[in-house]
Amino acid sequence: MHPPVLLVFHQGGKRPAKTQMARVADLTRHHWQGRWHREGGFHSYDGCIPVVATTLDLLREHGPAGPAFWRFGRDHREPLLEAIGNARRDAYLARSLKAAQEEQRRREEEEAARRESWRPVCKDCGKKFTDDRWKAVEYTRDWSKRQSHPHLCEHCQHQAVTAQAKQQAKARAEERERQEQERLHQEAEDQAAAQKAGGWLSRFRT
């Protein structure tokens, strides 16, 4: 977009300044005329030169910040910043941005709801997995990093691991006890056999 051009007219002859502005606007139409966007309800001025006109009398009456400026192609006067701007286009873009943001938010909410429907549930207590637990039990190619009891939540997993550890410790203790009993039993049998063999030897000596 080209920078705007400001024209200030002064009533110095027989022709009214307003008529002179209209004449200049007509002669320069191909430079400033925009293209109408029916869908958005605004003119697009891409490649055009914004031309704004006013008179010394209007500037004296309204000041540079008042409605003293006429943008060629419009039917009313505006403050300068509004005259060189494109309020309808800005409003359309704001609406479009808001609609896009709302659509994006709707899609994110739908995706979150869909993912939530897939959230695992503990097979023991029935509670839903936390995000951390869900992430921890997700499939990974590294089997060394897989979580034990992937069907249980953190609390139930901890209880299951603790119970399993106690059971394994009990089994090891029972196995040690069994082995000790077998050793004592074997020692008793060996001692009895030795005593029996010693008795036979005593008979042979006599």
C-alpha positions in Angstrom: 0.0 0.0 0.0 1.3 3.4 -1.0 1.6 6.3 1.6 -1.4 8.6 1.7 -1.5 12.0 0.0 -3.0 15.0 1.7 -4.4 17.8 -0.4 -5.4 21.1 1.3 -7.6 23.4 -0.8 -8.2 27.1 -0.3 -11.0 29.2 -1.6 -9.0 31.7 -3.6 -11.0 32.1 -6.8 -14.5 31.9 -8.3 -14.6 28.1 -8.2 -15.7 26.7 -4.8 -13.1 24.6 -3.0 -15.6 21.7 -2.8 -16.0 21.7 -6.5 -12.2 21.7 -7.0 -11.9 18.7 -4.7 -14.5 16.8 -6.6 -12.8 17.6 -9.9 -9.4 16.4 -8.7 -11.0 13.2 -7.2 -12.6 12.4 -10.6 -9.3 13.0 -12.5 -7.3 10.8 -10.1 -9.9 8.0 -9.7 -7.7 5.3 -11.2 -5.0 6.0 -8.6 -7.2 5.8 -5.4 -10.3 3.8 -6.3 -10.4 0.5 -4.4 -12.0 -2.9 -5.1 -15.2 -3.8 -3.3 -15.3 -7.0 -1.3 -18.9 -8.0 -1.0 -18.3 -10.9 1.4 -16.3 -8.7 3.9 -18.3 -5.5 3.2 -15.2 -3.3 2.7 -13.0 -1.8 0.0 -9.5 -3.1 -0.6 -6.9 -0.5 -1.5 -4.0 -2.7 -2.3 -1.8 -1.0 -4.8 -3.8 2.2 -4.5 -2.8 5.7 -3.3 -5.0 7.0 -0.4 -5.9 10.6 -1.3 -7.3 12.8 1.5 -8.5 16.3 1.0 -9.6 19.2 3.2 -9.8 23.0 3.1 -8.3 25.7 5.3 -11.8 26.6 6.5 -12.5 23.1 7.7 -9.1 22.9 9.4 -9.8 26.2 11.2 -13.3 25.0 12.2 -12.5 21.4 13.4 -8.7 21.4 13.9 -6.4 18.7 12.6 -7.9 16.0 14.9 -11.6 16.8 14.0 -13.8 15.6 11.1 -12.2 17.9 8.5 -10.9 15.3 6.0 -12.5 13.7 3.0 -11.1 10.4 1.7 -11.6 10.3 -2.0 -14.3 7.7 -2.7 -16.2 8.2 0.6 -19.3 10.2 1.2 -18.4 11.8 4.5 -15.7 13.6 6.4 -13.6 12.0 9.1 -10.7 12.7 11.4 -7.4 12.2 9.6 -6.4 8.9 11.1 -9.8 7.4 10.2 -9.7 8.9 6.8 -6.4 7.3 5.9 -7.3 4.0 7.5 -9.8 1.3 6.5 -12.1 0.8 9.5 -14.4 -1.6 7.6 -11.5 -3.8 6.5 -10.1 -3.7 10.1 -13.4 -4.7 11.5 -13.7 -7.6 9.0 -10.2 -8.8 9.8 -11.0 -8.6 13.5 -14.2 -10.7 13.0 -12.3 -13.2 10.8 -9.5 -13.5 13.4 -12.0 -14.0 16.2 -13.9 -16.6 14.2 -10.6 -18.4 13.4 -9.6 -18.3 17.1 -13.0 -19.7 18.2 -12.8 -22.4 15.6 -9.3 -23.3 16.8 -10.5 -23.3 20.4 -13.5 -25.6 19.4 -11.1 -28.0 17.6 -8.8 -28.1 20.6 -11.7 -28.7 23.0 -12.9 -31.5 20.7 -9.5 -33.0 20.6 -9.1 -32.8 24.3 -12.5 -34.4 24.9 -11.6 -37.2 22.4 -8.2 -37.8 24.1 -9.9 -37.7 27.5 -12.2 -40.5 26.3 -9.2 -42.6 25.7 -7.7 -42.1 29.1 -7.0 -45.4 30.8 -8.8 -46.4 34.0 -7.2 -48.4 36.8 -8.3 -52.0 36.8 -8.2 -52.1 40.5 -9.7 -48.9 42.0 -11.4 -47.6 38.9 -9.7 -44.2 39.0 -8.6 -42.5 35.8 -4.8 -42.3 35.2 -3.1 -39.0 35.7 -1.3 -37.5 32.7 2.1 -38.6 34.1 0.9 -42.1 34.7 -0.7 -42.3 31.3 2.5 -41.1 29.7 4.6 -43.5 31.7 2.6 -46.6 30.5 2.4 -45.6 26.9 4.0 -48.0 24.5 7.8 -47.6 24.1 10.2 -49.7 22.1 12.6 -49.6 25.1 11.2 -52.5 27.1 13.7 -51.7 29.9 11.7 -48.5 30.5 8.3 -50.0 30.6 6.3 -49.6 33.7 5.2 -52.6 35.8 1.5 -53.2 36.2 0.5 -50.8 33.3 -3.1 -51.5 34.0 -2.9 -49.9 37.5 -2.8 -46.3 38.6 0.3 -45.0 40.6 -1.2 -45.8 44.0 -2.4 -49.3 43.1 0.9 -49.9 41.3 2.8 -49.0 44.4 0.7 -51.3 46.5 1.1 -54.1 44.0 4.8 -53.6 43.8 5.1 -53.6 47.6 3.0 -56.7 47.9 5.0 -58.4 45.2 8.2 -57.5 46.9 6.9 -58.9 50.3 5.8 -62.1 48.6 9.1 -62.5 46.9 11.0 -61.9 50.2 8.7 -64.4 52.0 9.3 -66.9 49.2 13.1 -66.5 49.5 12.9 -66.8 53.3 10.9 -70.0 53.0 13.3 -71.4 50.4 16.2 -70.6 52.7 14.4 -72.3 55.6 13.6 -75.3 53.4 17.2 -75.6 52.3 18.4 -75.3 55.9 16.0 -78.0 57.0 17.2 -80.2 54.2 20.8 -79.6 55.2 20.1 -80.4 58.9 18.2 -83.5 57.8 21.0 -84.6 55.6 23.6 -84.0 58.4 21.4 -86.1 60.8 21.2 -88.9 58.3 25.0 -88.8 57.7 25.7 -88.8 61.4 23.3 -91.7 61.9 25.0 -93.6 59.1 28.4 -92.9 60.5 27.3 -94.1 64.0 25.8 -97.3 62.5 29.0 -97.9 60.5 31.0 -97.4 63.7 28.9 -100.0 65.5 29.6 -102.6 62.9 33.3 -101.9 63.0 33.2 -102.4 66.8 31.6 -105.9 66.5 34.3 -106.9 64.0 37.0 -105.9 66.3 35.6 -107.9 69.2 
